[in-house]
Amino acid sequence: MVRIRLKRTGTRNLPCYRVVVVDQRATRDGKTIEEIGFYDPRRDEERLSLERYDYWIARGAQPSGTAADLARRVRDPKAEAERAKKVEANKPAAPEKDTEKKTETEESGAESAPESGEKTTEADTGASEEEKGNDAKDTKKD
């Protein structure tokens, strides 16, 4: 059976693809019957010979999912652009950061934790006199 699929070209981390007609038993980058297009995902460059694509489809070739999507985008780029806009419009908005909570805590006079280089005094910790005394007794026992 004959398939229409992508053959990877390009270097590591910089992929480009050729749209090829190939026997389904061949490896991904193996021997091809015919090259009918090109796809560069980094530049959104898509070229496809629709005449040859339709010829091979009429002869029973099965396109891969990506090859079929590519053919659809090349046939009608305006419809694809409209579809992309609809998808973007239906995406949920990114949640906003809680800036209001920060301003409320700053206004209420809440103190922030001391930075790693600062020393904390007993007055900063808010420990009562009794607790301070108990801490002193605990350290003597150890």
C-alpha positions as CSV (number, residue, x, y, z in Angstrom):
1,M,0.0,0.0,0.0
2,V,1.2,3.5,-0.8
3,R,1.2,6.3,1.8
4,I,1.6,10.0,1.6
5,R,3.6,11.1,4.7
6,L,6.4,13.4,5.9
7,K,10.1,12.6,5.6
8,R,12.3,14.5,8.1
9,T,15.1,16.6,6.8
10,G,17.1,19.4,8.5
11,T,19.5,19.2,11.4
12,R,19.1,18.3,15.0
13,N,16.6,20.6,16.7
14,L,15.8,22.4,13.4
15,P,13.4,20.1,11.6
16,C,12.1,20.5,8.0
17,Y,9.9,17.9,6.3
18,R,9.3,16.8,2.7
19,V,5.9,15.5,1.8
20,V,6.6,12.2,0.0
21,V,4.8,9.3,-1.6
22,V,6.3,6.1,-0.2
23,D,5.5,2.4,0.3
24,Q,4.1,2.0,3.8
25,R,6.8,-0.6,4.6
26,A,9.6,1.8,4.0
27,T,11.4,3.5,6.9
28,R,10.6,7.2,7.7
29,D,13.6,8.5,5.8
30,G,13.9,5.6,3.4
31,K,13.4,5.3,-0.3
32,T,10.5,7.4,-1.8
33,I,8.4,7.1,-4.9
34,E,7.9,10.8,-5.4
35,E,8.4,14.1,-3.5
36,I,5.3,16.2,-3.8
37,G,5.8,19.0,-1.2
38,F,7.7,20.7,1.6
39,Y,6.9,21.8,5.2
40,D,9.0,24.0,7.5
41,P,7.2,24.3,10.9
42,R,9.7,27.0,12.1
43,R,8.8,29.4,9.3
44,D,5.3,28.1,8.7
45,E,6.2,27.5,5.1
46,E,4.0,25.0,3.3
47,R,4.2,23.9,-0.3
48,L,2.3,21.0,-1.8
49,S,1.6,20.0,-5.4
50,L,-2.1,19.5,-5.1
51,E,-2.2,18.0,-8.6
52,R,0.1,15.2,-7.6
53,Y,-1.5,14.8,-4.2
54,D,-4.9,14.3,-5.8
55,Y,-3.4,12.0,-8.4
56,W,-2.0,9.7,-5.7
57,I,-5.2,9.9,-3.6
58,A,-7.1,8.7,-6.7
59,R,-4.7,5.8,-7.1
60,G,-5.4,4.7,-3.5
61,A,-2.6,6.3,-1.5
62,Q,-3.5,6.9,2.1
63,P,-2.3,10.2,3.6
64,S,-1.0,10.4,7.1
65,G,-2.9,12.7,9.5
66,T,-0.3,15.4,9.2
67,A,-0.2,15.2,5.4
68,A,-4.0,15.4,5.1
69,D,-4.0,18.5,7.4
70,L,-1.2,20.1,5.3
71,A,-3.2,19.5,2.1
72,R,-6.3,21.0,3.7
73,R,-4.3,24.1,4.8
74,V,-2.7,24.5,1.3
75,R,-6.1,24.1,-0.5
76,D,-7.9,26.9,1.5
77,P,-5.5,29.1,3.5
78,K,-8.4,31.6,4.3
79,A,-10.5,28.9,5.9
80,E,-7.6,27.8,8.0
81,A,-6.9,31.3,9.2
82,E,-10.5,31.7,10.3
83,R,-10.4,28.3,12.0
84,A,-7.2,29.4,13.9
85,K,-8.9,32.6,15.0
86,K,-11.9,30.6,16.4
87,V,-9.6,28.3,18.3
88,E,-7.8,31.3,19.8
89,A,-11.1,32.9,20.8
90,N,-12.3,29.7,22.5
91,K,-9.2,29.3,24.6
92,P,-9.8,30.2,28.3
93,A,-8.1,33.4,29.3
94,A,-5.0,33.0,31.4
95,P,-5.8,33.6,35.1
96,E,-4.6,36.9,36.4
97,K,-2.2,37.1,39.2
98,D,-3.6,38.0,42.6
99,T,-2.2,41.6,42.7
100,E,-5.2,42.7,44.8
101,K,-4.3,40.4,47.7
102,K,-0.8,41.8,47.8
103,T,-2.0,45.3,48.0
104,E,-4.5,44.5,50.8
105,T,-1.8,42.9,52.9
106,E,0.6,45.7,52.4
107,E,-2.1,48.3,53.3
108,S,-3.0,46.4,56.5
109,G,0.5,46.8,57.8
110,A,1.5,43.1,57.7
111,E,5.2,42.8,58.1
112,S,7.1,40.7,55.6
113,A,9.5,38.0,56.7
114,P,13.0,39.2,57.3
115,E,15.4,38.5,54.5
116,S,18.0,35.8,54.8
117,G,20.8,38.2,55.8
118,E,18.9,40.1,58.4
119,K,18.9,39.2,62.1
120,T,15.6,38.8,63.9
121,T,15.2,40.4,67.3
122,E,12.9,39.3,70.0
123,A,10.7,42.3,69.4
124,D,10.3,41.3,65.7
125,T,9.1,37.8,66.6
126,G,6.4,39.1,69.0
127,A,7.3,36.6,71.7
128,S,6.0,37.5,75.1
129,E,8.2,37.9,78.2
130,E,7.1,34.5,79.5
131,E,8.0,32.7,76.3
132,K,11.4,34.4,76.3
133,G,12.0,33.3,79.8
134,N,11.0,29.7,79.0
135,D,13.3,29.7,76.0
136,A,16.2,30.7,78.2
137,K,15.4,28.0,80.7
138,D,15.2,25.4,77.9
139,T,18.6,26.3,76.6
140,K,20.2,26.0,80.0
141,K,18.9,22.4,80.4
142,D,20.4,21.3,77.1
